[in-house]
Amino acid sequence: MSERKYAFNWELLGNTAEGRPNLGDSVDVSVYRLMQFTLRDVLEETFGSEKADEVFLKAGKIAGAEFFHHFIAPVTDLAEFVNKTQAVLREKSIGILRIEEAALEEGKIVLTIDEDLDCSGLPEIDTEVCIYDEGFISGLFECFTKKSWNAEEIDCWCTGARTCRFLVTEAK
């Protein structure tokens, strides 16, 4: 394997205050989606849909862990974790998180994300598209609980639902 040029570290995000003093750190959602879906297109064309899903899931998991450490931690209980995560997701215009069912001790959470950055407003295509979100949510819960979790999207804007719903279960 060749040497990696871009192993993730937080410094790769740069200093937007210094680098973008006039434009700031915000960008239009369509530009974010342009990057996401063109990258996904190239990954699918090059490696196939299954491998592209694996890459997006893995990247989402890394992002969720980094997001937790930089924006959420430290938290001591589920209520604090949820409240802080809700606030930061909204503040950063990522989505509006709601918990529908919380049975952390049983290893099951059902949550929704309204106005999801990845898919809200997209056309219906009869397939869930929030695979990156699945990884992101798994990464958040893994960092919070120090256990392995799997998030599975069970409703998506792109399948006709008007919210993204995820079943989050502790990996056995």
MOUR-V956403 format. One record per helix or strand of 3 or more residues. SS is the DSSP state (A for helix, B for strand). FROM is the first residue (numbers start at 0). LEN is the number of residues. Records with the same first field share a line. If there is no record, write none. Layout:
SS=FROM-LEN  FROM-LEN
//
This chain:
A=9-4  15-4  28-19  48-24  77-14  103-3  130-15  156-3
B=95-8  107-7  148-7  163-7
//
